[in-house]
Amino acid sequence: MARHRGSVVRLHVLTWNLFHGRDHPPEPGLDDVASRLLGQEVLGARYAQVRRSLEEEFAATLAAERWHVALLQEAPLGWLRPLCRRARASGASARTARNEGAVLRAWLAARRPDLLGSWEGGSNQVLVRAPWRIMEVRRMTLRWVPERRRMLLVRIADPAGRSVAVACLHASVSDHEPERDVSSAAAAAAAFAPAGPLILGGDLNLRPRVCPGAFARLRERHRLTGETGPEAIDHLLHRELEVLAAAREMPPSWREVERPDGRLVRLSDHAPVVARFGVR
């Protein structure tokens, strides 16, 4: 494919925190300690808490969506290959926190995902579909304490030579740590890609309404813009990209899977965020 001066190619991007591959029904009363320990599903009037691996449901839901790049956080360690295979994508991952004894954790998480919760460990992952290809991968540790935080950086390119740098982050959640994480991540991403298109996305744990100064500094220092909304914590910040469709949260129904009995399984406690960009 020849590159034409001034031509624009669309880039569909999605970010989603997978909640360690767990479901999160909105119906009250379905989450109790006994069912967590025993791995027993709990049935409500409209929803079910299934207490089992949902790899197939997550993979099918993700594969059905139209995207070129998917940034995933809290993704179970063993899911990269199954997700890539189902979505017909290539991918890269970076292990995040709590991954000591990863084999045992993965074994337990596959059988009692709600028992381990975030102690499953997990990873940041970036999946890429054709015609884009992953050209470079880097992994960067942003902090070691109180919990290790790592960022996954990839450089993707299309057959015409267009290139985009992508940084996938899951920031810390307490006090001022998210702002420090995001600030460090933005500086590292800008160093990885000093010029050209850049996306810094993921679960940033920063709400623009609560931390307007943090987003103002990202704009001033790194020209990163495009927060999802005043109350959102999942964002696709970007630089040197044409916005064809601004970032928005997908509706709850997008991540709901109907069971044979008619009840619904709602995947994750986060809504995916999608955006569409033009790349020159």
ABEGO torsion letter per residue (X at the ends): XBBBBGBBBBBBBBBBBAGGGBBBBABBGABBAAAAAAGBBBBBAABBBAGBBAAAAAAAAAAABBBABBBBBGBBAAAAAAAAAAAGBBBBBBBBBGABGAAAAAAAAAABAAAAEAAAGEBBBBBBBOABBBABBBBBBABAOABBBBBBBBBBBBAAGBBBBBBBBBBBABEAAAAAAAAAAAAAAAAABABEBBBBBEBAGBBAAABAAAAAAAAAAAGBBGBABAABABBBBBBGBBBABBBBBBBAAAABBBBAAGBBBBBEABBBBBBBBBBX
